Amino acid sequence: MFPKPVQQAGPAASATYQTLLPVALVLWLIPLIAVALFSVKPGADFAVGNYWGLPSYFAGWENYRAVFFESNMPRYLLNSVLITVPTVVGAVALSTMTGFALGTYRFRGNLWIFFMFVAGNFVPFQILMVPVRELTADMGLYNTFLGLILFHVAFQTGFCTLFMRNFIRALPYELIEAARVEGVAEWRIFWFVVLPLMKPAIAALSVLVFTFIWNDYFWAIVLTQGEATQPVTAGITSFNAQYRASYHLMSAGSIVAALPPVVMFFAMQRHFIAGLTLGAVK
């Protein structure tokens, strides 16, 4: 029913796997390699059509210095931090509470409420562009950090609740029952019993939500404009002039913008993997 592990396959299958795996990896990395190559090329190379050849000279220091000291990239990076961090905190905090309520309490309508959280994940977010934009404008939240944060929290809470509710239901329910028998208040059960057990899930979910929000481009250009509020994903387009695009600076800015999620993943890698695999085996 299930495919055999490659270690148990024949010599031909093993050789094919070992040959095709590096090829697939290179094909997957080609866009990133191209961006990294473009980021160390001088602007003159693009003017003469040297897109895929080696740089005429190494301009990496020049390009990255221009990105940090001759553009608004530091401001865009700060905007992304001011948007992403509160969103992660808000979405994870709400989902831990809703996941606890939906995962431990038995009441009429529990499943329907859970379905409402899940159903929001199936709505194509592009169709919400016009009503969300009009709503934020009417509420005075257009082109503000708060407007973008509130939307991201609302939109991410459904997925986060699904994640947390399923995680909490996998915890030993006897611990909660024992605490109730001892007369412990519900909020203390949540804070002192359930929440410490949710640390791997919180770490994994924080990494996922951080990556989703940091890499968001669509809502960044729909709900914000200008360097005062736009995050780094939208700010990279500021390197496009009216008649000429600075591809070397855009590539350098893209590399810089991609570093924070990568750094966070490696910093939280142990907790991230533990949160995703907890409960997979007994």
N, C-alpha and C positions, 0 to 999 in steps of 0.2 A: 504493500500500500504506500509506504513512504520510500523515497529514494535512498539508496545505500550511501553511507559516508564514503567520501573519496578515498579514504584509507583502505576500504574494503573492496574497492572497484579494481578492475583489471589493469594491467600495465598500460594498455592503450588509452583507457579513460583517464587514468592518472596523468599520463603524459599530455593528453589534450587539455586537461584542467590546468596543469602547470604552465602550459604554453599560452592559453587564452586568457588566464587571469591577469597577467601583466598587460596584455593588449587592452583588455577591458578597462583596467585601471588608468592607462594612459589616455584612452579615449574619453574617459570620464573627467580627467584632469586637464584636457586640452583647453577649455575656456579659461580656467584659472591660470594655466601656464601662459596663455596668450596675454591675459591682463597683466601678469607679472612682467612679461617681456616688454609690453607696451609702456609700462611704468618706468622703465630705465632707458627709454629711447628719447632722443631730442625731438622737439617739435618739427624740425626740418625733415626728418625721415618720413613723416606723414605727408608733407608737402610734395615730396618727390615720389611717393607711392611705395616706400619701403615699409610695407605693413608686416610681412612675415619673415623678412630677412633679419640678420643680426644687426644690432645698433651700429650706426656709423661711429659713435663713441658712447661711453657709459655716462648717462645723464641722470642716474638715479638720485645722487645727492642734490642735484639742481632741482629735479622735479619735486622731491619730497620736501625740500626747503621751501619751494614756492607754495606747496599745498599748506604747510603749517604757518608760514610767516607772511605770505603775500596773498592770502585768500581768507575767506570767512570759515574755513574748515574747523578751526577750534571752537567757534561759536556753534556750528552745526553739531559737532560732537557733544558739546555741553547740552544742547537742546535734546538730543537723543537720550542722554542720561536723565534729564529732568522729566522726560516722557516715559521712558522705559521702566525706571526703578519704581515710581509710584504705581504704575500699572501692574507690575509683577506683585508688589506688596498687596495691592487692593484685590486683584483677582485670586491670588493664593489664599489670602485671609478669608474672603467670602466663601471660596469653595471648600475650605476646611470646615467651616461652620455648616454650610448647606450639606456637604457630604456626610458630616456627623449626624445631622438631623434625619436625612433620608436613608442613611445606612444603619442606624440603630433604633429609630422609633418606628413602631408599627401603628399606622393610623390610616383611616379611609382617605383615599386620594393620594397616598404616598407615591404610587407608581405613576399616576397621571402627572403629578408635579415633576417627577424625574423625567418623564417623557417630554415635558415642556422645555426643560433645560437641554435635553438632547436634540429636540427638533430644531432648535435655533442653529445648530451646527450644519444643518442640511439646507439652510437658506443661502442661495448665492449672494455673497455680500455686494456684488456689483449692482444688483437691483435696488439696493438700499442707498445708493449714492445720492440721488436727488432728495428723497425725504430726509435723510440724515443731515445733509448740507443745509436744507431749508430749516430744519429744526434747530440746529446749532446757531444759525443766523438769527432766528426769532428769539432764542434764549440769550443772545449776546455772547455766545461761546465760540463763535467762528473765529478762527485764527488765534486761538488761545491754547495754552498748554492744557488747561482744565477740560476744554471740550474734547480734545483728542484723547486725554487720559480716561475720561468718563466713557467714551465710546469703546475704547479698547477693553476696559474693565468689563463693561456690559457684554461685549461680544465674546470675550475669552472665558467668562465665568461658566458658560454652558459646558464647554469642553473640560474645564478644570473640575467642575462638579462631577461630571461623568468619571473622571480619573479618580477623584478622591472618594466618591461614594463606593466605587468598586473596590478600592484599596481598603477602606474601613470595614466593608462587609467580609473581607478576607481575614480580618483580625480575630483573635479568640474572643467570642462574645461572653465567655465565662468571666473574663476580667471585668467587664462592665457590670455584669450581674452581681459579682462579688462586691464591687464597690457600692452598688445600690443597697445590697443587704446590710452593709456597714453603715448606711445612712449618709453616704457622701452626696453632696448636692450635685446636680447635673452639670453645672458649669465647672465644678472642680473635677468631675469625671473627665470632662472634655479637656481641661487644661493639664491635669496631672497624670491622667491614665492614657487617654487616646492620643493627645498631641505628641508626647515623646515617642510613641510608636510610629508616628507618621513622618518622622524626620527624613527617612529615605525618599518617601513619596514627595514631600515638600521640596527636597533638593532637586529631584528629577523634574518635577513640574515647573520649578522656578527656571531651570535651564531651558526647558522647552518654550515657556512663555517669553522669557527674555529674548530668545532667538526669534520668535514670531514677531514681537513688537519692534525689536531693533531693525529687522530686515524689512519691515513694512514700507512699502512705497506708495501703494494706491491711496490709502487714507491720508498719508502725509501730504499728498498734493491736492486732495479733495478738501481737507479741513484746515489747511494752513497755507500761508504764502509769505515769502520774505524771510530774511535771515533771522528775524527776531524769534520766530517760533518753529520754523521748519527743521525737521531732523536731518541727519546726515545723508540718508538715502535720497531725499529730495534735494538737498543742498549740493550734491555732486553735479547736478545739471547746471549749476551756476558757472561751470567752466565752459559752457557752450556760449560762444559769442553770436552775434547776429549773422555773420557770414562765415564763421570758421569755428570748428569744434576743437578744443584742446584735448585730443585723445590721450596724450601722454599724462596730462594732469588729472583727467578723469580716471585713468587707470590707477595712478598713484593714490588718488582719493578713495577709489574702490577698495584697494588693498588696505588702506588705513581703516576704512569703515568696517571691513570684514574681521579685523583683529579682535575687537572686544568679545563677540560671541565665541570665537575660537578659544580665547584665553579663559573665558568663564567655563567653557565645557571641560577643558583640561584641568582647571582648578577644582571643578566639582565632579570629575569623572568617576571617582570611586563611589560617591553617593548617588550619582545619576544611574550607574549600572545596577547598583544595589536596589534602587527604587523601582527600576523596570523589571528586575528579575525576581524580586521578593514574592514568594508564593508560587513560583513556577515549578519548584520541586519541593518534596517533603523528605 
